[in-house]
Amino acid sequence: MALNHVTLDDKYDLTKSRIFVTGFQAIVRLCLMQKERDRRAGLNTAGYVTGYRGSPLGTLDLQFIRAHRALDKYDVLFRPVSTRTSPPPRSGLAAGRATRRGQVRWRVRALVR
């Protein structure tokens, strides 16, 4: 029985069908997969992900920071924000959940170019 060649970067390689990821890594991969799905449908889109650092979502922001090479390749922009930063760029699609002040809010946007 031959062993498969596996690397830590496989989690963001969309050509791999079997991967092992954490829940947060799966969210990052989901953004990459959406971009690839849009490309196959003939759409030229980009992604914008933003959120407050140190959120109750644990290390989601760190996973996006660590995946910057894969995110760049698939036109997904991650920006950690504070309460003093400017609003995200305009978009036709937005997903997010408003929370009370002081809590974390994550937004994922698909930008159509």
C-alpha positions, 0 to 999 in steps of 0.5 A: 500500500503506497502512502499519499504525499501530504503537506500542511499546505494541502488544506488550501489546495483546491485540487486536493479532494481529501484534506484534514482541516480545523473548523476555522481552516474550513471557513478560509477554504470555503472562501477560496472554493467560492471564488473558484466556483464563481470562476467556473460560472464565468463570474469575475469576483473577489472576496472581502473578509473582515472582523475584529481581532481577538474575537470569541471566534477564537483564531479565525483571524489568525487563520486568515493571516496565515493563509495570505498566499492562498487568499492572494491567489484567489483574490480574497482580501482579509482585513482585521479591523478596529472600531476606528477603521473605514467601512469595507468597499461597496459590494452587491453581496454581503453576509454577516450578523450584527452584534451588540457593541463590544462583541465580534462581528465578521463579514464576508463579502463577494465583490463583483468586478 
